[in-house]
Amino acid sequence: MLAPPARRKKLAAFRRRRAADTKRWRERRDNGRVCFTVEADATTFDLLEQLGWLPRRTDDRRAVAIAIGKLWHAGMDALLQKLAARR
């Protein structure tokens, strides 16, 4: 049984977006960049809001990605400083 035309249209659009996402991921991977899947819970979002890196209750995926990137870089900087202090 075929889905209604509107549903087929949505499904086709989803498949195009998914194919484009997969293509970009493979390009990054093939260029030697590391790709991670990140899972963030409410605690992480609360921390990002407290640090001022994320507006409250945002649905903007790009803003979330940038804020999580800042958090990752801050964590890596702290780790590197801690390792340098041990030497």
KOLZA-392871 format. One record per residue (C-alpha): x, y, z negated; residue number from 1; residue in three letters; chain. Coordinates in nm, 3 decimals, m for minus. Layout:
<marvexs>
       X       Y       Z   n res chain
       X       Y       Z NUM ALA     A
...
</marvexs>
This chain:
<marvexs>
       X       Y       Z   n res chain
   0.000   0.000   0.000   1 MET     A
   0.140   0.339   0.098   2 LEU     A
   0.154   0.626  m0.143   3 ALA     A
  m0.041   0.944  m0.065   4 PRO     A
   0.142   1.190   0.166   5 PRO     A
   0.222   1.435  m0.114   6 ALA     A
   0.384   1.159  m0.319   7 ARG     A
   0.584   1.032  m0.021   8 ARG     A
   0.706   1.388   0.036   9 LYS     A
   0.820   1.418  m0.329  10 LYS     A
   0.990   1.079  m0.311  11 LEU     A
   1.175   1.174   0.008  12 ALA     A
   1.291   1.502  m0.151  13 ALA     A
   1.409   1.313  m0.461  14 PHE     A
   1.604   1.067  m0.247  15 ARG     A
   1.772   1.350  m0.056  16 ARG     A
   1.875   1.523  m0.381  17 ARG     A
   2.002   1.195  m0.525  18 ARG     A
   2.202   1.121  m0.208  19 ALA     A
   2.355   1.471  m0.218  20 ALA     A
   2.442   1.430  m0.588  21 ASP     A
   2.605   1.095  m0.520  22 THR     A
   2.802   1.239  m0.228  23 LYS     A
   2.934   1.527  m0.442  24 ARG     A
   3.025   1.287  m0.724  25 TRP     A
   3.216   1.061  m0.484  26 ARG     A
   3.400   1.360  m0.332  27 GLU     A
   3.511   1.475  m0.677  28 ARG     A
   3.617   1.123  m0.771  29 ARG     A
   3.808   1.074  m0.445  30 ASP     A
   3.987   1.409  m0.491  31 ASN     A
   4.129   1.281  m0.818  32 GLY     A
   3.897   1.469  m1.049  33 ARG     A
   3.747   1.277  m1.337  34 VAL     A
   3.370   1.253  m1.356  35 CYS     A
   3.192   1.190  m1.684  36 PHE     A
   2.833   1.134  m1.775  37 THR     A
   2.758   1.337  m2.084  38 VAL     A
   2.478   1.270  m2.327  39 GLU     A
   2.390   1.550  m2.565  40 ALA     A
   2.145   1.534  m2.851  41 ASP     A
   1.964   1.808  m3.039  42 ALA     A
   2.262   1.857  m3.270  43 THR     A
   2.486   1.942  m2.975  44 THR     A
   2.231   2.187  m2.835  45 PHE     A
   2.194   2.350  m3.178  46 ASP     A
   2.573   2.392  m3.199  47 LEU     A
   2.588   2.544  m2.850  48 LEU     A
   2.313   2.789  m2.947  49 GLU     A
   2.489   2.882  m3.273  50 GLN     A
   2.814   2.949  m3.085  51 LEU     A
   2.621   3.175  m2.848  52 GLY     A
   2.713   2.967  m2.545  53 TRP     A
   2.358   2.862  m2.464  54 LEU     A
   2.036   3.064  m2.466  55 PRO     A
   1.764   2.922  m2.686  56 ARG     A
   1.534   2.665  m2.522  57 ARG     A
   1.690   2.680  m2.179  58 THR     A
   1.594   2.460  m1.886  59 ASP     A
   1.885   2.581  m1.673  60 ASP     A
   2.101   2.276  m1.598  61 ARG     A
   2.393   2.491  m1.482  62 ARG     A
   2.393   2.692  m1.806  63 ALA     A
   2.390   2.369  m2.005  64 VAL     A
   2.677   2.226  m1.800  65 ALA     A
   2.884   2.542  m1.850  66 ILE     A
   2.816   2.545  m2.225  67 ALA     A
   2.909   2.177  m2.263  68 ILE     A
   3.225   2.245  m2.062  69 GLY     A
   3.318   2.525  m2.303  70 LYS     A
   3.258   2.294  m2.597  71 LEU     A
   3.477   2.024  m2.441  72 TRP     A
   3.757   2.272  m2.371  73 HIS     A
   3.738   2.410  m2.725  74 ALA     A
   3.762   2.057  m2.862  75 GLY     A
   4.058   1.973  m2.641  76 MET     A
   4.236   2.296  m2.740  77 ASP     A
   4.186   2.214  m3.108  78 ALA     A
   4.318   1.862  m3.054  79 LEU     A
   4.626   1.988  m2.868  80 LEU     A
   4.698   2.245  m3.143  81 GLN     A
   4.667   1.974  m3.406  82 LYS     A
   4.905   1.747  m3.215  83 LEU     A
   5.153   2.032  m3.165  84 ALA     A
   5.144   2.113  m3.538  85 ALA     A
   5.246   1.754  m3.620  86 ARG     A
   5.568   1.786  m3.422  87 ARG     A
</marvexs>
